C-alpha cells in the first residue's frame, strides 16, 4: 500500500483540512475578542502560536488513532468502514471548499490591509503604555533631531563633590547652578535648565548621550574639592558632536566668597570665548558678588534646593534666617526667604496663620528690593502674597496689579519658573484656563522637571476636558519621580476614565482620607457630578477634623470639584464636574469677595462665564 493511500485511509488529509479551517476561524475570533474586550496585545499571538504547535500533534494523532463509537482505537486495527470520518466525496468536497475559502479570505486581507496599519495595530497597546510613562522632553535618535540642535546650546551638569568627607554636595551643586544663572543672562546662549541637567546626577552616562537627551551641542562638567581653607575647582567644556574637550582648567584658590564668585566669572567667560564664533558676543560678563560672608553663602546654597523642591521649607527658612543674620545685605537670601513664608502655610510646614506669614513675606521681600530693586523673586513673591488673599479672603485681591507684578518679574528674569507657575495660578483662579495652560507650559519649557508646574498643568488639562493628557502627564511625572503621591489633583479625570484604583489610592493618602471608610461613595460622587454631594462634603469635612496630617490645599483640590467653596486653592473649581457648584450663591459670593469679578470687568470674562446686565442683582453673572 502506498504512503498516499495510507495517509488517506488514516484520515490525515481530512484532519489537516478541518484543522486548517477551524484554526483560521479561531484566529479571527481571537483577534476580534482582543479588540472588543480590550485584552492584552499578545492574546491573539498566543492563540496563533498554540494552533501552529497543535497542527503536527493533530496529524500524529490522526495517523495513530481513530475515534469510533466504541472509543479511541489504534488506526491499524480498523477497516475503512469503521472510520469516524466516512470516506465520501461530499465530506471531501466540503473540506476542499473550506480550504479554498480560507485561502481566499487570507489573500483578500493581505491585498486590502495597509502594511503600516498592521504595524500600528500590533504596537497600539505597547505604544499607549509607553506614551503614558515617557516624558515629552526626550528626543528621538534620528538625524532630523540631531540637526535641530542649536550650535549655541549648552548644559551645565552638577559638579562632582570630591571632598574627602563627601559632605559638600550642596556646595558642588550650588557651584554648577550659579554658573547656570550667569550663563542664562546671555541672550545668544541657549542654556538648559537646572532641573533638566541635574536629572543626570549620579547616572553613568556618556557626554554624547546626555547631550542628545538634553538637545545641546556643548556640555560643561566639573568637580569641587574643599579641604580646610583651600578650594579646588576643575571645569571642562566638551563638544558633544565629537566628544572633544574644547577647554579645561583647574582653579586652586583660598576658600573665600570673593574667590568663589571670581571663579564663576572666569569659567563663564572662558565658555563665551570658546563659543564666540557662534554667539556673536564680544564683551565679557561680570559676576556680582552677592555676599562677602562665606558661611551665609553656604547656608543659602543649602536652602535654595529645598525651596525649589517644596521640601522641608521650615528648615530652609531657618537656614536663610541664619544667613541674613550673618549678612543683612544678602538680597538673594532675603528673596528666597520671602517666597517661603506663605508656601510654608500651603505645604503645612508651619502652624502660623496666613496673616502672620504674609506680613513676614512683605517684610523680607521689601528688604530684598531695598538692596536689589530688580529682584524678580521678591517682586513675584509679593504678588503671590496678594494672590493668596483670594483664598483667605483677608481683603479683595487686586488681580490686575498681581498680573502686572508677575509680568514685571518675568521681564527681569524670563526663565523664572516660580513666576510662570504663579502667573498660571492667577489665570486659572479667574477661569482663564487656556491662558493658565500657556503659563504652565512656559514654565515647563524652561524647567521640564519642575513639579509644581507639572502638577498644576494636570489640573488645568482636566478642567479643559483633556483628561487623557492630564493622566499621561501625571503618570509621566510619577515615572520620573517628580510627583508627591499625596498630591493627585486630577481626580475628576481619573473618575471619568474609570481609573478606580488610581483614584482610591490617591484619596487614601494620609494627608487626605486615610482611615475613612467610604472611598467608594466619594468615587461614585465624582462619577455622578450632576447629583447633590453637599452631605458627603460635610461628612468628609467632619472626618478631616480628626486628621492631624491633612493638607488644606490638597483637601480643597479634592473637594472643589464637588462644590465646596475653596479655603486654600481654587484648583479644580472650573472642572466640568463642579457645574452645580458654580450655580450656587456661595460660589458667586466667593467670586465677588475675592476680587475675581473685578478682574473680569477689567480684562473680560472667561469663556465659560458672562455678565447678566438685565438681572435685578448687582454685579450678577453666570458660569457654565
C-alpha positions in Angstrom: 0.0 0.0 0.0 1.4 3.4 -1.0 2.1 6.2 1.6 -0.5 8.4 -0.1 -3.2 5.8 0.3 -2.3 5.0 3.8 -2.4 8.7 4.8 -5.8 8.9 3.1 -7.0 5.7 4.9 -5.9 7.2 8.3 -7.8 10.4 7.5 -4.7 12.5 7.9 -5.6 14.7 4.9 -9.1 15.3 6.1 -7.9 16.1 9.6 -5.4 18.6 8.2 -8.1 20.3 6.2 -10.5 20.5 9.0 -7.8 21.8 11.4 -6.8 24.5 8.9 -10.4 25.8 8.5 -11.2 25.6 12.2 -7.9 27.1 13.2 -8.3 30.1 10.9 -11.8 30.7 12.3 -10.3 30.6 15.9 -7.6 33.1 14.9 -10.2 35.6 13.6 -12.3 35.2 16.7 -9.2 35.8 18.9 -8.4 39.0 17.1 -12.0 40.2 17.5 -12.1 39.4 21.2 -8.8 41.1 21.8 -10.2 44.4 20.4 -13.7 44.2 21.9 -12.7 43.0 25.3 -9.5 45.2 25.5 -7.4 42.1 26.1 -3.6 42.3 26.1 -1.9 42.7 22.7 -0.3 39.3 23.0 -3.6 37.4 23.3 -4.1 36.7 19.6 -0.4 35.8 19.2 -0.7 33.2 21.9 -3.7 31.6 20.2 -1.9 31.6 16.9 1.2 30.0 18.4 -0.9 27.4 20.1 -2.6 26.5 16.9 0.6 26.1 15.0 2.1 23.9 17.7 -1.0 21.8 17.8 -1.1 21.2 14.0 1.7 18.5 13.8 0.3 16.9 17.1 -3.1 16.6 15.4 -1.6 14.9 12.4 0.3 12.5 14.5 -2.8 11.6 16.5 -4.8 11.2 13.2 -2.2 8.8 12.0 -2.1 6.7 15.1 -5.7 6.8 16.5 -9.3 7.0 15.3 -12.5 7.9 17.2 -15.1 5.2 17.0 -18.5 4.7 18.7 -16.7 2.3 21.0 -14.0 4.8 21.9 -10.4 5.6 20.7 -8.7 2.7 18.8 -5.4 2.4 17.1 -5.9 3.1 13.3 -4.2 0.0 12.1 -6.8 -2.3 13.7 -9.7 -0.6 11.9 -11.1 -1.1 8.5 -12.1 1.9 6.4 -15.8 1.2 7.2 -15.1 1.8 10.9 -13.7 5.3 10.4 -15.4 8.1 12.3 -15.0 10.2 9.1 -16.8 8.4 6.4 -15.0 8.3 3.1 -17.3 10.3 0.9 -17.0 12.8 -1.9 -19.4 15.1 -0.1 -17.1 15.3 3.0 -14.0 15.8 0.9 -15.8 18.5 -1.1 -16.8 20.4 2.0 -13.3 20.3 3.3 -11.9 21.5 0.0 -14.4 24.4 -0.2 -13.4 25.4 3.3 -9.7 25.4 2.5 -10.3 27.5 -0.7 -12.4 29.9 1.3 -9.6 30.3 3.9 -7.0 30.9 1.2 -9.3 33.4 -0.5 -10.0 35.4 2.7 -6.4 35.4 3.6 -5.4 36.7 0.2 -8.1 39.4 0.3 -7.0 40.6 3.7 -3.4 40.9 2.5 -4.4 42.9 -0.5 -6.6 45.3 1.4 -4.7 45.8 4.6 -2.3 48.8 4.8 1.1 47.4 6.0 1.6 50.5 8.1 -1.8 50.0 9.7 -0.8 46.4 10.5 2.3 47.6 12.3 0.4 50.3 14.1 -2.3 47.8 15.2 0.3 45.4 16.6 2.0 48.2 18.5 -1.0 50.2 19.7 -1.2 48.9 23.2 2.6 48.9 23.7 2.9 52.5 22.4 -0.1 53.6 24.6 1.7 52.3 27.6 5.0 53.9 26.6 3.3 57.2 26.0 1.9 57.2 29.5 5.3 56.7 31.1 7.6 58.5 28.7 8.5 62.2 29.1 7.7 64.7 26.5 11.2 66.0 26.7 13.1 63.1 25.3 14.3 63.4 21.7 14.5 60.7 19.0 17.7 59.5 17.7 17.1 60.3 14.1 19.1 62.7 12.1 16.5 65.4 12.0 16.6 65.6 15.8 20.4 65.9 15.7 20.2 68.6 13.0 17.7 70.6 15.2 20.3 71.0 18.0 21.4 74.6 18.2 25.1 75.3 17.8 25.0 77.8 20.7 23.2 75.4 23.2 24.8 74.3 26.4 24.1 72.3 29.6 25.9 72.6 32.9 25.9 69.3 34.7 26.1 69.2 38.5 29.7 69.3 39.6 31.1 66.3 41.4 31.9 66.5 45.1 35.5 65.3 45.6 35.8 66.5 49.2 37.3 63.9 51.5 34.3 63.6 53.7 31.9 63.6 50.7 29.7 66.1 52.5 29.9 69.1 50.2 27.3 68.1 47.6 25.2 71.2 48.3 28.3 73.3 47.5 29.2 71.5 44.3 25.6 71.5 43.1 25.4 75.2 44.0 28.5 76.0 42.0 27.0 74.5 38.9 23.7 76.2 39.5 25.3 79.6 40.0 27.2 79.2 36.7 23.8 78.4 35.0 22.4 81.6 36.5 25.3 83.6 35.0 25.1 82.0 31.5 21.3 82.5 31.2 22.0 86.2 31.1 23.5 85.8 27.7 20.7 86.2 25.2 22.7 84.5 22.4 23.2 81.4 24.5 20.6 78.6 25.0 21.2 77.2 28.4 19.4 74.0 29.6 17.5 74.4 32.9 18.9 73.3 36.2 16.2 70.6 36.7 16.8 69.1 33.3 20.6 69.0 33.6 20.5 67.8 37.2 18.4 64.7 36.3 21.7 63.1 35.2 23.3 63.5 38.5 24.9 60.2 39.6 23.9 58.4 36.4 26.6 56.6 34.5 26.0 58.0 31.0 28.5 59.4 28.4 28.6 63.0 27.4 27.3 62.4 23.9 24.3 60.5 25.2 23.5 63.2 27.8 23.8 65.9 25.2 21.5 64.0 22.9 18.8 63.8 25.6 19.1 67.4 26.5 19.4 68.6 22.9 22.5 70.6 23.4 25.8 70.9 21.5 28.0 71.6 24.5 28.4 70.2 28.0 30.2 71.8 30.9 31.2 69.4 33.7 33.4 69.8 36.7 34.3 69.0 40.2 34.8 70.7 43.6 37.2 69.8 46.4 37.1 71.7 49.7 39.9 71.0 52.1 40.2 73.2 55.2 40.6 76.8 53.8 41.6 75.6 50.3 39.3 75.3 47.3 40.0 73.4 44.1 37.5 73.6 41.2 38.0 72.0 37.9 35.9 72.5 34.8 35.9 71.4 31.2 33.8 72.3 28.2 33.0 69.5 25.8 31.7 69.5 22.2 29.2 66.6 22.3 29.3 66.2 18.5 32.8 64.7 18.7 33.3 64.3 22.4 36.2 66.7 22.2 37.5 68.8 25.1 37.5 72.5 23.9 38.6 74.0 27.2 39.6 72.9 30.7 41.1 74.5 33.7 41.8 74.0 37.4 41.4 76.7 39.9 43.3 76.4 43.2 42.4 79.3 45.5 41.9 80.1 49.1 38.4 79.4 50.2 36.7 82.8 50.2 33.4 84.1 48.7 35.5 86.6 46.6 37.3 83.7 45.0 34.1 81.6 44.6 32.4 84.4 42.6 35.6 85.1 40.7 35.9 81.5 39.6 32.3 81.5 38.5 33.1 84.5 36.3 36.3 83.0 34.9 34.5 79.8 33.9 31.6 81.6 32.3 33.9 83.9 30.3 36.1 81.1 29.2 32.9 79.4 27.8 31.9 82.6 26.0 35.4 82.9 24.5 35.3 79.3 23.2 31.8 79.7 21.7 32.3 83.3 20.4 32.1 82.3 16.8 28.5 81.0 17.4 27.5 83.6 19.9 28.4 86.9 18.2 29.2 88.1 21.7 32.4 90.1 22.2 32.3 91.6 25.7 32.9 89.9 29.0 30.3 89.1 31.6 30.6 90.3 35.1 29.6 88.2 38.1 28.4 90.2 41.0 29.4 89.1 44.5 26.1 88.7 46.3 27.7 88.3 49.8 31.1 88.5 51.4 30.2 86.1 54.1 31.2 82.5 53.3 29.0 80.9 55.9 26.0 82.9 54.8 26.6 81.8 51.2 26.8 78.2 52.1 23.6 78.4 54.2 21.9 79.9 51.1 23.2 77.1 48.9 21.7 74.5 51.3 18.3 76.3 51.5 17.6 77.0 47.8 17.2 73.4 46.6 14.6 72.8 49.4 12.7 75.8 48.2 12.7 74.5 44.6 11.6 71.0 45.7 9.0 72.4 48.1 10.6 70.2 50.7 11.5 70.9 54.4 10.5 74.5 53.9 10.8 75.2 57.7 14.4 74.0 57.6 15.1 76.2 54.6 13.6 79.2 56.4 15.9 78.5 59.4 19.0 78.3 57.2 18.1 81.6 55.5 17.4 83.3 58.8 21.0 82.4 59.9 22.3 83.6 56.5 20.5 87.0 56.8 21.7 87.5 60.4 25.3 86.9 59.2 24.9 89.2 56.2 21.8 91.6 56.4 22.7 92.8 52.9 22.4 89.4 51.3 19.5 90.1 48.8 19.3 86.6 47.4 18.8 85.1 50.9 16.1 87.6 51.6 14.2 87.0 48.4 14.1 83.2 48.8 13.1 83.6 52.5 10.3 85.9 51.4 8.9 83.3 48.9 9.0 80.6 51.6 6.6 82.3 54.0 3.2 81.7 52.6 4.4 78.5 50.9 5.0 77.1 54.4 1.3 77.5 55.2 0.2 75.9 51.9 2.5 72.9 52.4 1.8 72.5 56.1 5.3 73.4 57.3 4.1 75.9 59.9 1.2 76.4 62.4 1.3 80.1 62.0 -1.6 81.8 60.3 -1.6 83.1 56.7 -1.9 86.7 58.0 1.3 86.2 60.1 3.2 84.6 57.3 2.0 87.2 54.8 3.3 90.1 56.9 6.7 88.3 57.1 6.7 87.8 53.3 6.2 91.5 52.6 8.9 92.4 55.2 11.5 90.1 53.7 10.7 90.9 50.1 10.9 94.7 50.8 14.4 94.1 52.4 15.5 92.2 49.3 14.1 95.0 47.0 15.8 97.7 49.0 19.2 96.0 48.3 18.4 94.8 44.8 15.4 96.7 43.1 15.4 94.2 40.2 14.9 91.1 42.4 12.4 89.1 40.3 11.8 86.6 43.1 10.9 89.3 45.6 8.5 91.0 43.2 6.8 87.7 42.3 6.7 86.8 46.0 4.8 89.9 46.9 2.4 89.2 44.1 1.9 85.7 45.4 1.0 87.0 48.9 -1.6 89.3 47.3 -2.9 86.3 45.3 -3.2 84.2 48.4 -5.8 86.7 49.7 -8.1 85.2 47.1 -8.3 82.0 49.2 -8.1 83.6 52.7 -10.4 86.5 51.9 -8.4 88.8 54.1 -9.3 91.6 51.7 -10.1 91.8 48.0 -7.1 90.9 45.9 -6.2 93.4 43.1 -5.6 90.7 40.4 -4.7 93.3 37.8 -1.8 94.5 40.0 -0.8 90.9 40.7 -0.7 90.2 37.0 1.4 93.3 36.3 3.9 92.3 39.1 4.3 88.8 37.6 4.9 90.3 34.2 7.5 92.7 35.7 9.3 89.8 37.4 9.3 87.8 34.1 10.7 90.8 32.2 13.6 90.9 34.6 14.0 87.1 34.7 12.2 85.4 31.7 13.1 81.9 32.9 11.9 82.2 36.4 9.8 79.0 36.9 8.1 80.2 40.1 6.8 83.4 38.4 5.5 81.4 35.4 3.8 79.0 37.8 2.2 81.6 40.0 1.0 83.6 36.9 -0.6 80.4 35.7 -2.4 80.0 39.0 -3.7 83.6 38.7 -5.2 82.9 35.3 -6.6 79.5 36.5 -8.3 81.0 39.5 -10.0 83.5 37.2 -11.2 80.8 34.9 -8.9 81.7 32.0 -7.9 78.1 31.5 -6.1 78.4 28.2 -4.0 81.3 29.4 -3.2 79.2 32.6 -2.2 76.3 30.4 0.1 78.5 28.4 1.8 79.9 31.5 2.3 76.4 32.9 3.7 75.3 29.6 6.1 78.2 29.5 7.3 77.1 33.0 7.8 73.5 31.7 9.5 74.7 28.6 12.2 76.3 30.8 12.0 73.8 33.7 10.6 70.4 32.4 11.3 68.8 35.8 9.7 71.5 38.0 7.0 69.5 39.8 4.7 72.4 40.9 4.1 73.4 37.2 3.6 69.8 36.2 1.0 69.3 39.0 -0.9 72.5 38.1 -0.8 71.6 34.4 -2.6 68.3 35.2 -5.4 70.1 36.9 -5.9 72.7 34.1 -5.8 69.9 31.4 -8.6 68.1 33.3 -10.6 71.3 33.7 -10.3 71.8 29.9 -11.7 68.3 29.4 -8.3 66.9 28.2 -8.4 64.0 30.6 -6.1 61.6 28.9 -3.4 64.3 28.6 -3.8 65.1 32.3 -3.4 61.5 33.3 -0.5 60.9 30.9 1.3 63.9 32.4 0.6 62.6 35.9 2.0 59.1 35.1 5.0 60.6 33.4 5.7 62.7 36.5 5.4 59.6 38.7 7.7 57.7 36.4 10.4 60.4 36.7 9.9 60.6 40.5 8.7 64.2 40.3 5.3 63.9 41.9 4.3 63.5 45.6 1.7 60.8 45.9 -0.4 62.9 48.3 -0.8 65.5 45.5 -3.1 63.9 43.0 -5.1 66.8 41.6 -6.6 65.2 38.5 -9.1 63.1 40.5 -12.0 64.1 38.2 -10.1 62.9 35.2 -9.3 59.6 36.9 -13.0 59.1 37.6 -14.1 59.9 34.1 -11.5 57.5 32.7 -12.7 54.8 35.1 -9.3 54.6 36.9 -10.8 53.5 40.2 -7.6 52.0 41.7 -5.6 55.1 41.0 -8.4 57.3 42.3 -8.7 55.4 45.6 -5.0 55.1 46.0 -4.8 58.9 45.9 -7.7 59.6 48.2 -6.3 57.1 50.8 -3.2 59.1 51.4 -2.6 60.3 55.0 -3.0 63.9 54.1 -6.5 63.2 52.7 -8.8 60.4 53.8 -6.7 57.6 55.1 -8.9 55.6 57.6 -12.1 56.9 56.2 -14.5 54.0 55.3 -16.4 55.5 52.4 -14.0 56.0 49.5 -16.4 54.3 47.1 -19.0 56.9 47.9 -16.5 59.6 47.0 -15.6 57.8 43.8 -19.3 57.5 42.9 -19.8 61.2 43.6 -17.0 62.0 41.1 -18.6 59.6 38.6 -22.1 61.3 39.0 -21.4 65.0 39.1 -25.0 66.1 38.5 -26.1 64.8 41.9 -26.1 66.9 45.1 -23.0 65.9 47.1 -23.2 68.5 49.8 -23.9 66.0 52.6 -20.9 63.9 51.5 -18.7 67.0 51.6 -19.9 67.8 55.2 -19.2 64.3 56.3 -15.7 64.4 54.8 -15.0 67.7 56.5 -16.2 66.3 59.8 -13.8 63.3 59.4 -10.9 65.6 58.4 -11.1 67.4 61.7 -9.6 64.3 63.3 -6.8 64.1 60.7 -3.7 65.9 62.1 -1.8 65.2 58.8 -4.2 66.8 56.4 -3.1 69.5 54.0 -5.7 72.1 53.5 -4.6 72.8 49.9 -4.9 69.1 48.9 -8.2 68.8 50.7 -9.6 71.7 48.7 -8.2 70.3 45.4 -10.1 67.1 46.2 -13.4 68.8 47.3 -13.6 71.8 45.0 -15.0 69.7 42.1 -17.8 68.6 44.4 -18.9 72.2 45.0 -17.0 73.2 48.2 -16.1 76.8 48.3 -12.3 76.9 48.5 -10.2 77.8 51.5 -6.7 77.3 50.2 -6.9 76.6 46.5 -9.3 77.2 43.6 -7.7 74.4 41.6 -10.3 72.1 40.2 -13.1 74.7 40.7 -13.6 75.1 36.9 -13.8 71.4 36.2 -17.0 70.2 34.4 -17.7 68.1 37.4 -18.3 71.2 39.5 -21.1 72.6 37.3 -23.7 72.5 40.1 -21.3 74.3 42.5 -20.9 77.1 40.1 -24.6 77.8 40.1 -24.8 78.4 43.9 -25.0 81.7 45.7 -21.8 80.8 47.7 -19.8 80.5 44.5 -21.0 83.9 43.3 -20.2 85.4 46.6 -16.7 84.0 46.6 -16.1 85.4 43.1 -17.2 88.8 44.1 -15.5 89.0 47.5 -12.1 87.6 46.3 -11.6 90.2 43.6 -12.1 87.8 40.7 -15.2 89.6 39.5 -13.4 92.9 39.4 -10.7 91.3 37.3 -13.3 90.1 34.9 -14.7 93.6 34.5 -11.3 95.0 33.7 -10.0 92.2 31.4 -13.1 90.5 30.1 -15.0 87.5 31.3 -13.6 84.0 30.8 -15.3 81.9 28.0 -17.5 79.9 30.4 -18.9 83.0 32.3 -20.9 86.1 31.3 -22.3 89.2 32.9 -26.1 89.4 33.4 -26.9 93.0 32.7 -30.6 92.6 32.8 -30.5 91.0 36.3 -32.0 92.8 39.3 -29.0 91.7 41.3 -26.0 94.0 41.3 -22.9 92.5 39.6 -24.8 89.4 38.6 -23.2 86.8 36.3 -23.5 83.2 35.4 -21.0 80.5 34.6 -21.4 77.2 32.8 
